[in-house]
Structures are given as structure tokens and as C-alpha cells.
Amino acid sequence: MDARVFTEEQEALVLKSWEAMKKNSGELGVKFFNKILEIAPAAKQLFSFLKDSNVPLEENPKLKPHAMAVFVMTCDSAAQLRKAGKVTVRESNLKKLGATHFKAGVAAEHFEVTKLALLETIKEAVPEMWSPEMKNAWEEAHDQLADAIISEMKPSS
């Protein structure tokens, strides 16, 4: 299988849009999560802090910090992709991410939902920058991150 390519042009588009979104990452993270749950309401069961909670999403104290962390990690990873030559994640390694997703019952196909939610969130966040090229760049970055997490999705030893 050919290694996936993330071009210089794609990197430039990701960096430019991430720069514009960074300052709103808290709000955008929550938007991203709302979109995930709109597309796939059953996904609520995959988040420990949501599954037994009856408070509305926006009042859940754990949602915003978690959503922001996930959104920032995804965008940071996309921004580093070309420079690092591989998927990198700060704060927590891929093995840990893989194990956490595995334990929560996440399946590979669930990442299609996160991709849709991410693209929608970015499109709404930077409408004036949005283009088919930018969409492709973020799709590629998302898929590389998703593939890296999926390849580590097994029980933690």
C-alpha cells in the first residue's frame, strides 16, 4: 500500500485555517461534538461522561474541556503531519488513544462520523477560506490520524 501523501499545498491550507480557528477552539470543540451526536445520536454511549448523564449537553461540565482537547489534538496533529512526516499527538500517545477508543467500543467506521463532523465544523468556522482543496486537505489529515488510532485499537496490554 502506498504511504498516504499530505502535500505542501494541503499543509498550507490546514495551517492557515487552524490559525484562524485556534482562538475559538473551545466553542468549536463543542460544536464538533454536537455535530457528532447529531449525525450519530447513539455515539453518546461511547463517552463515559455522557452515557449516564441527563443534563443537556451544553451544561455537562466535562464536555467542553474534553471537546476542546479532542478538537485541538486533531487540528494540531493535522498541522504537524508534514513536518513530522507522521501522525503525532501531544499529551497522550497513540497507543493510549487506541486503547481508550477500543475500551469505549469505538469501531473503525465511527471515524467516518468524526470526519463529517470535523469538515462541517471547519466549513462553518472559516467559510471565507473553505474550498474543495481545503476540504481534501482536512480529510486527508483526519484519515491519517484516524488510521493511526485504529491501528492501535486493541486491548491495552
DSSP file (Angstrom, degrees, kcal/mol; ACC not computed):
  #  RESIDUE AA STRUCTURE BP1 BP2  ACC     N-H-->O    O-->H-N    N-H-->O    O-->H-N    TCO  KAPPA ALPHA  PHI   PSI    X-CA   Y-CA   Z-CA
    1    1 A M              0   0    0      0, 0.0     2,-0.1     0, 0.0     3,-0.1   0.000 360.0 360.0 360.0 133.3    0.0    0.0    0.0
    2    2 A D        -     0   0    0      1,-0.1     2,-0.1     3,-0.0     3,-0.1  -0.399 360.0-107.9 -66.6 142.6    1.3    3.4   -0.9
    3    3 A A        -     0   0    0      1,-0.1     2,-0.1    -2,-0.1    -1,-0.1  -0.472  42.9-105.2 -65.9 143.2    2.1    5.7    2.0
    4    4 A R        -     0   0    0     -2,-0.1     2,-0.5    -3,-0.1    -1,-0.1  -0.464  34.4-136.3 -73.7 144.3   -0.5    8.4    2.1
    5    5 A V        -     0   0    0     -2,-0.1     2,-0.6    -3,-0.1    -1,-0.1  -0.861  18.3-171.4-108.7 134.7    0.7   11.8    0.9
    6    6 A F        -     0   0    0     -2,-0.5    79,-0.1    75,-0.1   131,-0.0  -0.959  27.1-146.9-119.9 108.6    0.0   15.1    2.6
    7    7 A T     >  -     0   0    0     -2,-0.6     4,-2.5     1,-0.1     5,-0.1  -0.159  22.7-111.3 -80.3 168.9    1.2   17.7    0.2
    8    8 A E  H  > S+     0   0    0      2,-0.2     4,-2.4     1,-0.2     5,-0.1   0.879 119.9  52.8 -61.2 -39.9    2.8   21.1    0.9
    9    9 A E  H  > S+     0   0    0      2,-0.2     4,-2.0     1,-0.2    -1,-0.2   0.919 109.8  48.2 -63.5 -43.4   -0.4   22.8   -0.5
   10   10 A Q  H  > S+     0   0    0      1,-0.2     4,-2.5     2,-0.2    -2,-0.2   0.917 110.3  51.8 -63.4 -42.8   -2.6   20.8    1.8
   11   11 A E  H  X S+     0   0    0     -4,-2.5     4,-3.0     1,-0.2     5,-0.2   0.926 108.0  51.8 -58.8 -44.8   -0.4   21.6    4.8
   12   12 A A  H  X S+     0   0    0     -4,-2.4     4,-2.4     1,-0.2    -1,-0.2   0.900 110.6  48.1 -60.2 -41.8   -0.6   25.3    3.9
   13   13 A L  H  X S+     0   0    0     -4,-2.0     4,-2.1     2,-0.2     5,-0.2   0.905 113.3  47.1 -66.3 -42.2   -4.4   25.2    3.8
   14   14 A V  H  X S+     0   0    0     -4,-2.5     4,-2.7     2,-0.2     5,-0.2   0.934 113.8  47.6 -64.7 -45.9   -4.6   23.3    7.1
   15   15 A L  H  X S+     0   0    0     -4,-3.0     4,-2.4    -5,-0.2    -2,-0.2   0.918 111.7  50.1 -62.1 -43.7   -2.2   25.7    8.8
   16   16 A K  H  X S+     0   0    0     -4,-2.4     4,-1.4    -5,-0.2    -1,-0.2   0.920 115.4  41.8 -62.9 -44.5   -4.0   28.8    7.6
   17   17 A S  H  X S+     0   0    0     -4,-2.1     4,-1.5     2,-0.2    -1,-0.2   0.884 113.4  52.2 -73.1 -37.0   -7.4   27.6    8.7
   18   18 A W  H  X S+     0   0    0     -4,-2.7     4,-2.5     1,-0.2    -2,-0.2   0.906 106.1  55.3 -64.5 -40.2   -6.2   26.2   12.0
   19   19 A E  H  < S+     0   0    0     -4,-2.4     4,-0.5    -5,-0.2    -1,-0.2   0.907 110.1  46.4 -55.7 -42.9   -4.5   29.6   12.7
   20   20 A A  H  < S+     0   0    0     -4,-1.4    -1,-0.2     1,-0.2    -2,-0.2   0.774 117.9  42.0 -72.3 -26.2   -7.9   31.3   12.2
   21   21 A M  H >< S+     0   0    0     -4,-1.5     3,-2.2    -3,-0.2    -2,-0.2   0.737  88.9  88.7 -93.2 -24.2   -9.8   28.8   14.4
   22   22 A K  G >< S+     0   0    0     -4,-2.5     3,-1.9     1,-0.3     4,-0.2   0.824  83.5  54.9 -45.4 -47.8   -7.4   28.4   17.3
   23   23 A K  G 3  S+     0   0    0     -4,-0.5    -1,-0.3     1,-0.3     3,-0.2   0.726 113.2  43.3 -66.7 -19.2   -8.7   31.2   19.4
   24   24 A N  G <> S+     0   0    0     -3,-2.2     4,-2.9     1,-0.2     5,-0.3   0.088  75.2 122.0-107.0  23.4  -12.2   29.7   19.3
   25   25 A S  H <> S+     0   0    0     -3,-1.9     4,-2.1     1,-0.2    -1,-0.2   0.797  70.3  55.6 -63.9 -26.4  -11.2   26.1   19.9
   26   26 A G  H  > S+     0   0    0     -3,-0.2     4,-1.8    -4,-0.2    -1,-0.2   0.970 114.2  38.5 -64.8 -51.9  -13.4   25.7   23.0
   27   27 A E  H  > S+     0   0    0      1,-0.2     4,-2.1     2,-0.2    -2,-0.2   0.883 117.6  50.4 -65.3 -40.6  -16.5   26.8   21.2
   28   28 A L  H  X S+     0   0    0     -4,-2.9     4,-2.7     1,-0.2    -1,-0.2   0.857 106.5  55.9 -69.2 -33.9  -15.6   24.9   18.0
   29   29 A G  H  X S+     0   0    0     -4,-2.1     4,-2.3    -5,-0.3    -1,-0.2   0.922 108.8  46.7 -61.7 -43.5  -14.8   21.7   20.0
   30   30 A V  H  X S+     0   0    0     -4,-1.8     4,-2.7     2,-0.2    -2,-0.2   0.903 112.1  50.6 -65.2 -40.9  -18.3   21.8   21.5
   31   31 A K  H  X S+     0   0    0     -4,-2.1     4,-2.3     2,-0.2    -2,-0.2   0.916 108.8  52.4 -60.3 -43.8  -19.8   22.4   18.0
   32   32 A F  H  X S+     0   0    0     -4,-2.7     4,-2.1     1,-0.2    -2,-0.2   0.918 111.3  46.4 -58.3 -46.8  -17.8   19.5   16.7
   33   33 A F  H  X S+     0   0    0     -4,-2.3     4,-2.3     1,-0.2    -2,-0.2   0.907 109.4  53.7 -65.1 -42.0  -19.2   17.2   19.4
   34   34 A N  H  X S+     0   0    0     -4,-2.7     4,-1.7     1,-0.2    -1,-0.2   0.903 109.2  49.7 -58.1 -40.5  -22.7   18.4   18.9
   35   35 A K  H  X S+     0   0    0     -4,-2.3     4,-2.6     2,-0.2     5,-0.3   0.898 107.1  53.9 -66.8 -39.8  -22.3   17.5   15.2
   36   36 A I  H  X S+     0   0    0     -4,-2.1     4,-2.6     1,-0.2     7,-0.2   0.940 112.9  43.9 -57.2 -45.7  -21.0   14.0   16.0
   37   37 A L  H  < S+     0   0    0     -4,-2.3    -1,-0.2     2,-0.2    -2,-0.2   0.752 111.1  54.0 -75.5 -23.2  -24.1   13.4   18.2
   38   38 A E  H  < S+     0   0    0     -4,-1.7    -1,-0.2    -5,-0.2    -2,-0.2   0.922 114.5  40.9 -70.7 -44.3  -26.4   14.9   15.6
   39   39 A I  H  < S+     0   0    0     -4,-2.6    -2,-0.2     1,-0.3    -3,-0.2   0.902 136.0  17.5 -69.3 -40.8  -25.1   12.6   12.9
   40   40 A A    ><  +     0   0    0     -4,-2.6     3,-2.5    -5,-0.3     4,-0.3  -0.691  63.7 178.9-137.1  81.0  -24.9    9.6   15.3
   41   41 A P  G >  S+     0   0    0      0, 0.0     3,-1.6     0, 0.0     4,-0.2   0.809  82.0  65.1 -53.9 -31.0  -27.0   10.0   18.4
   42   42 A A  G >  S+     0   0    0      1,-0.3     3,-1.8     2,-0.2     4,-0.2   0.703  80.5  80.8 -66.5 -17.8  -26.0    6.5   19.6
   43   43 A A  G X  S+     0   0    0     -3,-2.5     3,-2.3     1,-0.3     4,-0.4   0.732  71.4  80.9 -61.2 -20.3  -22.4    7.8   19.9
   44   44 A K  G X  S+     0   0    0     -3,-1.6     3,-1.4    -4,-0.3    -1,-0.3   0.852  83.5  61.9 -53.1 -34.8  -23.4    9.3   23.2
   45   45 A Q  G <  S+     0   0    0     -3,-1.8    -1,-0.3     1,-0.3    -2,-0.2   0.664  93.7  64.0 -66.2 -16.6  -23.0    5.7   24.7
   46   46 A L  G <  S+     0   0    0     -3,-2.3     2,-0.6    -4,-0.2    -1,-0.3   0.587  88.7  75.9 -86.5  -9.5  -19.3    5.8   23.7
   47   47 A F    X>  -     0   0    0     -3,-1.4     4,-2.5    -4,-0.4     3,-1.8  -0.900  69.2-152.1-109.0 118.5  -18.4    8.7   26.1
   48   48 A S  H 3> S+     0   0    0     -2,-0.6     4,-0.6     1,-0.3    -1,-0.2   0.855  97.0  50.2 -55.6 -37.2  -18.2    7.8   29.7
   49   49 A F  H 34 S+     0   0    0      1,-0.2    -1,-0.3     2,-0.1    13,-0.2   0.557 117.6  39.3 -82.6  -5.3  -19.2   11.3   30.8
   50   50 A L  H X4 S+     0   0    0     -3,-1.8     3,-1.5    -6,-0.3    -2,-0.2   0.717  96.2  75.3-106.7 -29.8  -22.2   11.4   28.6
   51   51 A K  H 3< S+     0   0    0     -4,-2.5    -2,-0.1     1,-0.3    -3,-0.1   0.832 108.6  26.7 -65.2 -34.4  -23.7    8.0   28.7
   52   52 A D  T 3< S+     0   0    0     -4,-0.6     2,-0.4    -7,-0.0    -1,-0.3   0.223  99.4 109.5-107.6  17.6  -25.3    8.2   32.2
   53   53 A S    <   -     0   0    0     -3,-1.5     4,-0.1     1,-0.1     7,-0.0  -0.755  42.0-175.9 -99.1 135.8  -25.8   11.9   32.2
   54   54 A N        +     0   0    0     -2,-0.4    -1,-0.1     2,-0.1     3,-0.1   0.452  52.8 106.6-104.8  -1.6  -29.2   13.5   31.9
   55   55 A V  S    S-     0   0    0      1,-0.1     5,-0.1     2,-0.1    -2,-0.1  -0.494  85.2 -93.4 -75.0 148.3  -28.0   17.1   31.8
   56   56 A P    >>  -     0   0    0      0, 0.0     3,-2.1     0, 0.0     4,-0.7  -0.272  40.4-108.8 -57.2 147.4  -28.2   18.8   28.4
   57   57 A L  G >4 S+     0   0    0      1,-0.3     3,-1.6     2,-0.2     6,-0.2   0.866 116.7  52.9 -45.5 -49.8  -25.0   18.6   26.5
   58   58 A E  G 34 S+     0   0    0      1,-0.3    -1,-0.3     5,-0.1     6,-0.1   0.649 108.7  51.4 -70.5 -11.7  -24.0   22.2   26.9
   59   59 A E  G <4 S+     0   0    0     -3,-2.1    -1,-0.3     4,-0.0    -2,-0.2   0.483  79.4 111.9 -99.0  -3.5  -24.4   22.0   30.7
   60   60 A N    XX  -     0   0    0     -3,-1.6     3,-1.1    -4,-0.7     4,-0.8  -0.587  61.0-150.6 -73.1 118.7  -22.2   19.0   31.0
   61   61 A P  T 34 S+     0   0    0      0, 0.0    -1,-0.2     0, 0.0    -4,-0.0   0.762  92.8  49.4 -64.6 -24.1  -19.1   20.2   32.9
   62   62 A K  T 3> S+     0   0    0    -13,-0.2     4,-1.7     1,-0.1     5,-0.2   0.650  94.4  75.6 -88.8 -14.2  -16.9   17.6   31.3
   63   63 A L  H <> S+     0   0    0     -3,-1.1     4,-3.6    -6,-0.2     5,-0.3   0.964  92.0  47.8 -65.5 -52.2  -18.0   18.2   27.7
   64   64 A K  H  X S+     0   0    0     -4,-0.8     4,-2.8     1,-0.2     5,-0.3   0.926 113.8  44.7 -61.2 -48.8  -16.2   21.5   26.9
   65   65 A P  H  > S+     0   0    0      0, 0.0     4,-2.1     0, 0.0    -1,-0.2   0.911 119.0  44.3 -60.8 -38.6  -12.7   20.5   28.2
   66   66 A H  H  X S+     0   0    0     -4,-1.7     4,-2.5     2,-0.2     5,-0.2   0.951 114.7  47.6 -68.8 -47.8  -12.9   17.1   26.5
   67   67 A A  H  X S+     0   0    0     -4,-3.6     4,-2.6    -5,-0.2     5,-0.2   0.901 113.4  48.6 -60.3 -42.1  -14.3   18.5   23.3
   68   68 A M  H  X S+     0   0    0     -4,-2.8     4,-2.9    -5,-0.3     5,-0.3   0.919 110.6  50.8 -65.4 -43.2  -11.7   21.2   23.2
   69   69 A A  H  X S+     0   0    0     -4,-2.1     4,-2.5    -5,-0.3    -2,-0.2   0.912 113.1  45.7 -60.8 -42.8   -8.9   18.7   23.9
   70   70 A V  H  X S+     0   0    0     -4,-2.5     4,-2.5     2,-0.2    -2,-0.2   0.924 114.7  46.9 -67.4 -44.6  -10.1   16.4   21.1
   71   71 A F  H  X S+     0   0    0     -4,-2.6     4,-2.5    -5,-0.2     5,-0.2   0.927 115.0  46.1 -63.8 -45.2  -10.5   19.3   18.6
   72   72 A V  H  X S+     0   0    0     -4,-2.9     4,-3.1     2,-0.2     5,-0.3   0.912 112.5  50.5 -65.2 -42.6   -7.1   20.8   19.4
   73   73 A M  H  X S+     0   0    0     -4,-2.5     4,-2.5    -5,-0.3    -1,-0.2   0.924 111.8  48.1 -61.1 -43.6   -5.4   17.4   19.3
   74   74 A T  H  X S+     0   0    0     -4,-2.5     4,-1.9     2,-0.2    -2,-0.2   0.933 116.5  42.1 -62.5 -46.9   -7.0   16.7   15.9
   75   75 A C  H  X S+     0   0    0     -4,-2.5     4,-2.4     2,-0.2    -2,-0.2   0.892 114.9  50.3 -70.5 -39.4   -6.0   20.1   14.4
   76   76 A D  H  X S+     0   0    0     -4,-3.1     4,-1.8    -5,-0.2    -1,-0.2   0.919 110.0  50.8 -62.3 -43.4   -2.6   20.1   16.0
   77   77 A S  H  X S+     0   0    0     -4,-2.5     4,-1.0    -5,-0.3    11,-0.3   0.903 110.7  49.4 -61.7 -41.2   -1.9   16.7   14.6
   78   78 A A  H  < S+     0   0    0     -4,-1.9     4,-0.4     1,-0.2     3,-0.4   0.901 110.1  51.0 -63.3 -41.1   -3.0   17.9   11.1
   79   79 A A  H  < S+     0   0    0     -4,-2.4     4,-0.4     1,-0.2    -1,-0.2   0.800 114.5  43.4 -68.1 -28.6   -0.7   20.9   11.4
   80   80 A Q  H  X S+     0   0    0     -4,-1.8     4,-3.3     8,-0.2     5,-0.4   0.612  87.2  97.8 -88.6 -14.0    2.3   18.7   12.3
   81   81 A L  H  X S+     0   0    0     -4,-1.0     4,-1.4    -3,-0.4     5,-0.4   0.840  88.7  34.7 -49.3 -50.7    1.6   16.0    9.8
   82   82 A R  H  4 S+     0   0    0     -4,-0.4    -1,-0.2     2,-0.2    -2,-0.1   0.918 118.6  50.0 -75.0 -42.9    4.0   17.1    7.1
   83   83 A K  H  4 S+     0   0    0     -4,-0.4    -2,-0.2     1,-0.2    -1,-0.2   0.911 118.7  38.8 -60.6 -43.6    6.7   18.5    9.3
   84   84 A A  H  < S-     0   0    0     -4,-3.3    -1,-0.2     2,-0.2    -2,-0.2   0.735  98.9-137.5 -80.6 -22.4    6.8   15.3   11.4
   85   85 A G  S  < S+     0   0    0     -4,-1.4     2,-0.3    -5,-0.4    -3,-0.2   0.514  79.6  47.5  75.9   2.7    6.3   13.0    8.4
   86   86 A K  S    S-     0   0    0     -5,-0.4     2,-0.4    -6,-0.3    -2,-0.2  -0.972 102.9 -71.4-160.8 170.8    3.9   11.0   10.5
   87   87 A V        -     0   0    0     -2,-0.3     2,-0.4    57,-0.1     7,-0.1  -0.559  51.6-178.6 -71.3 126.8    0.9   11.4   12.8
   88   88 A T        -     0   0    0     -2,-0.4     2,-0.4   -11,-0.3    -8,-0.2  -0.974  10.2-169.4-126.0 144.7    1.9   12.9   16.1
   89   89 A V        -     0   0    0     -2,-0.4     5,-0.1    -9,-0.0     2,-0.1  -0.999  12.1-144.2-132.6 135.3   -0.2   13.6   19.2
   90   90 A R  S    S+     0   0    0     -2,-0.4     2,-2.3     1,-0.1   -13,-0.1  -0.406  77.0  20.6 -85.1 167.6    0.8   15.5   22.2
   91   91 A E  S    S+     0   0    0     -2,-0.1     2,-0.4   -18,-0.0    -1,-0.1  -0.026 125.9  36.0  70.1 -36.9   -0.2   14.8   25.8
   92   92 A S  S    S-     0   0    0     -2,-2.3     2,-0.1     4,-0.0    -3,-0.0  -0.997  83.0-121.9-148.9 140.3   -1.2   11.2   25.1
   93   93 A N     >  -     0   0    0     -2,-0.4     4,-2.3     1,-0.1     5,-0.2  -0.334  27.2-109.6 -84.9 168.9    0.4    8.7   22.9
   94   94 A L  H  > S+     0   0    0      1,-0.2     4,-3.2     2,-0.2     5,-0.2   0.859 116.7  57.6 -63.5 -36.3   -1.3    6.8   20.1
   95   95 A K  H  > S+     0   0    0      1,-0.2     4,-2.7     2,-0.2    -1,-0.2   0.930 109.3  45.4 -59.0 -44.5   -1.2    3.5   22.0
   96   96 A K  H  > S+     0   0    0      2,-0.2     4,-2.6     1,-0.2    -2,-0.2   0.916 113.8  48.8 -66.9 -42.6   -3.2    5.1   24.8
   97   97 A L  H  X S+     0   0    0     -4,-2.3     4,-2.5     2,-0.2     5,-0.2   0.922 112.4  49.2 -60.9 -43.7   -5.6    6.7   22.4
   98   98 A G  H  X S+     0   0    0     -4,-3.2     4,-2.5     1,-0.2    -2,-0.2   0.933 112.3  47.1 -61.2 -46.6   -6.1    3.4   20.6
   99   99 A A  H  X S+     0   0    0     -4,-2.7     4,-2.8    -5,-0.2    -1,-0.2   0.898 111.9  50.7 -63.6 -41.3   -6.7    1.5   23.9
  100  100 A T  H  X S+     0   0    0     -4,-2.6     4,-1.9     2,-0.2    -1,-0.2   0.923 112.6  45.8 -62.7 -45.3   -9.1    4.2   25.1
  101  101 A H  H  X>S+     0   0    0     -4,-2.5     5,-2.6     2,-0.2     4,-0.6   0.896 113.3  50.6 -65.0 -39.7  -11.1    4.0   21.9
  102  102 A F  H ><5S+     0   0    0     -4,-2.5     3,-1.3    -5,-0.2    -2,-0.2   0.944 110.2  48.7 -62.0 -48.4  -11.1    0.2   21.9
  103  103 A K  H 3<5S+     0   0    0     -4,-2.8    -1,-0.2     1,-0.3    -2,-0.2   0.841 107.9  55.3 -62.3 -34.6  -12.3    0.0   25.5
  104  104 A A  H 3<5S-     0   0    0     -4,-1.9    -1,-0.3    -5,-0.2    -2,-0.2   0.621 119.2-110.4 -75.7 -11.1  -15.1    2.5   24.8
  105  105 A G  T <<5 +     0   0    0     -3,-1.3     2,-0.2    -4,-0.6    -3,-0.2   0.708  58.7 162.6  90.1  20.6  -16.3    0.3   22.0
  106  106 A V      < -     0   0    0     -5,-2.6     2,-0.3    -6,-0.2    -1,-0.2  -0.533  21.7-156.2 -73.4 139.2  -15.4    2.6   19.1
  107  107 A A    >   -     0   0    0     -2,-0.2     3,-1.9     1,-0.1     4,-0.5  -0.817  29.4-107.6-114.2 158.2  -15.2    0.9   15.7
  108  108 A A  T >  S+     0   0    0     -2,-0.3     3,-1.7     1,-0.3     4,-0.3   0.862 117.1  59.0 -50.9 -40.8  -13.2    1.9   12.6
  109  109 A E  T >> S+     0   0    0      1,-0.3     3,-1.4     2,-0.2     4,-0.6   0.717  88.6  73.7 -67.7 -17.8  -16.4    3.1   10.8
  110  110 A H  H X> S+     0   0    0     -3,-1.9     4,-1.4     1,-0.3     3,-0.8   0.781  83.0  69.6 -63.7 -23.4  -17.2    5.5   13.6
  111  111 A F  H <> S+     0   0    0     -3,-1.7     4,-2.1    -4,-0.5    -1,-0.3   0.719  85.6  66.9 -70.2 -17.7  -14.4    7.7   12.3
  112  112 A E  H <> S+     0   0    0     -3,-1.4     4,-2.1    -4,-0.3    -1,-0.3   0.877 101.5  49.9 -64.3 -35.3  -16.5    8.5    9.2
  113  113 A V  H <X S+     0   0    0     -3,-0.8     4,-2.6    -4,-0.6    -2,-0.2   0.925 109.4  48.9 -68.4 -44.9  -18.8   10.3   11.6
  114  114 A T  H  X S+     0   0    0     -4,-1.4     4,-2.6     1,-0.2    -1,-0.2   0.878 110.0  53.7 -64.4 -33.7  -16.0   12.3   13.2
  115  115 A K  H  X S+     0   0    0     -4,-2.1     4,-2.7     2,-0.2     5,-0.2   0.956 110.1  45.3 -64.3 -48.5  -14.7   13.2    9.7
  116  116 A L  H  X S+     0   0    0     -4,-2.1     4,-2.4     1,-0.2     5,-0.2   0.926 115.1  48.2 -57.9 -45.2  -18.1   14.6    8.6
  117  117 A A  H  X S+     0   0    0     -4,-2.6     4,-2.3     1,-0.2    -1,-0.2   0.898 112.1  49.2 -64.5 -40.4  -18.5   16.5   11.9
  118  118 A L  H  X S+     0   0    0     -4,-2.6     4,-2.5    -5,-0.2     5,-0.2   0.940 111.6  47.9 -64.1 -47.5  -14.9   17.9   11.6
  119  119 A L  H  X S+     0   0    0     -4,-2.7     4,-2.6     1,-0.2    -2,-0.2   0.914 113.0  48.4 -61.7 -43.6  -15.4   19.1    8.0
  120  120 A E  H  X S+     0   0    0     -4,-2.4     4,-2.2    -5,-0.2    -1,-0.2   0.917 111.5  50.4 -60.9 -43.7  -18.8   20.7    8.8
  121  121 A T  H  X S+     0   0    0     -4,-2.3     4,-1.7    -5,-0.2    -2,-0.2   0.922 113.9  43.8 -61.7 -45.5  -17.3   22.4   11.9
  122  122 A I  H  X S+     0   0    0     -4,-2.5     4,-2.7     2,-0.2    -1,-0.2   0.910 110.6  55.0 -68.3 -42.0  -14.3   23.8    9.9
  123  123 A K  H  < S+     0   0    0     -4,-2.6     7,-0.2     1,-0.2    -1,-0.2   0.898 113.1  42.6 -57.3 -41.8  -16.5   24.8    7.0
  124  124 A E  H  < S+     0   0    0     -4,-2.2    -1,-0.2    -5,-0.2    -2,-0.2   0.790 113.6  53.0 -75.0 -27.2  -18.7   26.9    9.3
  125  125 A A  H  < S+     0   0    0     -4,-1.7    -2,-0.2     1,-0.2    -1,-0.2   0.874 125.9  19.2 -77.3 -36.8  -15.7   28.3   11.2
  126  126 A V  S >X S+     0   0    0     -4,-2.7     3,-1.7     1,-0.1     4,-1.4  -0.450  70.2 156.8-131.2  61.3  -13.9   29.6    8.2
  127  127 A P  T 34 S+     0   0    0      0, 0.0    -1,-0.1     0, 0.0     3,-0.1   0.837  74.1  58.3 -58.7 -32.8  -16.4   29.9    5.4
  128  128 A E  T 34 S+     0   0    0      1,-0.2    -5,-0.1    -3,-0.1    -2,-0.0   0.710 112.7  39.6 -72.7 -17.0  -14.4   32.5    3.5
  129  129 A M  T <4 S+     0   0    0     -3,-1.7    -1,-0.2    -6,-0.1     5,-0.2   0.624  88.5 116.9 -99.6 -17.6  -11.4   30.1    3.3
  130  130 A W     <  +     0   0    0     -4,-1.4     3,-0.1    -7,-0.2    -7,-0.0  -0.227  33.2 147.8 -62.4 136.7  -13.4   27.0    2.6
  131  131 A S     >  -     0   0    0      1,-0.1     4,-2.6     0, 0.0     5,-0.2  -0.959  62.2 -97.2-156.1 166.5  -12.7   25.3   -0.8
  132  132 A P  H  > S+     0   0    0      0, 0.0     4,-2.4     0, 0.0     5,-0.2   0.881 125.1  53.2 -57.6 -36.4  -12.7   21.8   -2.3
  133  133 A E  H  > S+     0   0    0      2,-0.2     4,-2.2     1,-0.2     5,-0.1   0.904 108.9  47.7 -65.6 -41.0   -8.9   21.8   -1.8
  134  134 A M  H  > S+     0   0    0      2,-0.2     4,-2.4     1,-0.2     5,-0.2   0.911 110.3  52.6 -67.1 -40.2   -9.2   22.7    1.8
  135  135 A K  H  X S+     0   0    0     -4,-2.6     4,-2.4     1,-0.2    -2,-0.2   0.933 110.5  48.0 -58.7 -46.1  -11.8   20.0    2.3
  136  136 A N  H  X S+     0   0    0     -4,-2.4     4,-2.5     1,-0.2    -1,-0.2   0.888 109.7  53.1 -61.7 -39.3   -9.5   17.4    0.8
  137  137 A A  H  X S+     0   0    0     -4,-2.2     4,-2.3     1,-0.2    -2,-0.2   0.936 112.5  42.9 -63.4 -47.1   -6.6   18.6    2.9
  138  138 A W  H  X S+     0   0    0     -4,-2.4     4,-2.8     2,-0.2    -1,-0.2   0.860 112.6  54.3 -68.5 -34.6   -8.6   18.2    6.2
  139  139 A E  H  X S+     0   0    0     -4,-2.4     4,-2.8    -5,-0.2    -2,-0.2   0.934 110.3  46.5 -62.5 -45.0  -10.0   14.9    5.0
  140  140 A E  H  X S+     0   0    0     -4,-2.5     4,-2.2     2,-0.2    -2,-0.2   0.926 113.7  47.5 -63.1 -45.9   -6.5   13.5    4.4
  141  141 A A  H  X S+     0   0    0     -4,-2.3     4,-2.0     1,-0.2    -2,-0.2   0.924 113.8  48.1 -62.7 -44.3   -5.2   14.8    7.7
  142  142 A H  H  X S+     0   0    0     -4,-2.8     4,-3.2     1,-0.2    -2,-0.2   0.937 111.3  50.3 -60.2 -47.0   -8.2   13.3    9.6
  143  143 A D  H  X S+     0   0    0     -4,-2.8     4,-2.9     1,-0.2    -1,-0.2   0.867 108.9  50.9 -64.5 -36.6   -7.9   10.0    7.8
  144  144 A Q  H  X S+     0   0    0     -4,-2.2     4,-1.9     2,-0.2    -1,-0.2   0.917 113.6  45.0 -66.7 -40.6   -4.2    9.7    8.6
  145  145 A L  H  X S+     0   0    0     -4,-2.0     4,-2.3     2,-0.2    -2,-0.2   0.941 114.3  49.1 -65.5 -46.7   -4.9   10.4   12.3
  146  146 A A  H  X S+     0   0    0     -4,-3.2     4,-3.2     1,-0.2     5,-0.2   0.925 110.8  50.2 -58.5 -46.0   -7.9    8.0   12.3
  147  147 A D  H  X S+     0   0    0     -4,-2.9     4,-2.2     1,-0.2    -1,-0.2   0.891 109.8  51.1 -60.1 -39.7   -5.8    5.3   10.7
  148  148 A A  H  < S+     0   0    0     -4,-1.9     4,-0.5     2,-0.2    -1,-0.2   0.899 114.0  43.6 -66.5 -39.8   -3.1    5.7   13.2
  149  149 A I  H >< S+     0   0    0     -4,-2.3     3,-1.3     1,-0.2    -2,-0.2   0.929 112.8  52.3 -69.1 -44.9   -5.6    5.5   16.1
  150  150 A I  H >< S+     0   0    0     -4,-3.2     3,-1.7     1,-0.3    -2,-0.2   0.877 102.8  58.3 -59.3 -38.9   -7.4    2.5   14.5
  151  151 A S  T 3< S+     0   0    0     -4,-2.2    -1,-0.3     1,-0.3    -2,-0.2   0.708 109.9  45.2 -67.6 -16.5   -4.1    0.6   14.1
  152  152 A E  T <  S+     0   0    0     -3,-1.3     2,-1.8    -4,-0.5    -1,-0.3   0.315  80.4 118.9-103.9   7.5   -3.6    0.9   17.9
  153  153 A M    <   +     0   0    0     -3,-1.7   -54,-0.1    -4,-0.2   -45,-0.1  -0.540  44.8 105.2 -81.1  87.2   -7.2   -0.1   18.8
  154  154 A K  S    S-     0   0    0     -2,-1.8   -52,-0.2   -59,-0.2   -51,-0.2  -0.948  81.8 -66.6-150.1 167.7   -6.7   -3.2   20.8
  155  155 A P        -     0   0    0      0, 0.0     2,-0.3     0, 0.0   -56,-0.1  -0.310  58.2-110.0 -59.0 141.4   -6.8   -4.2   24.4
  156  156 A S              0   0    0    -57,-0.2   -60,-0.0     1,-0.1    -3,-0.0  -0.555 360.0 360.0 -74.4 134.9   -4.1   -2.5   26.4
  157  157 A S              0   0    0     -2,-0.3    -1,-0.1    -3,-0.1     0, 0.0   0.489 360.0 360.0 -86.1 360.0   -1.5   -5.0   27.5
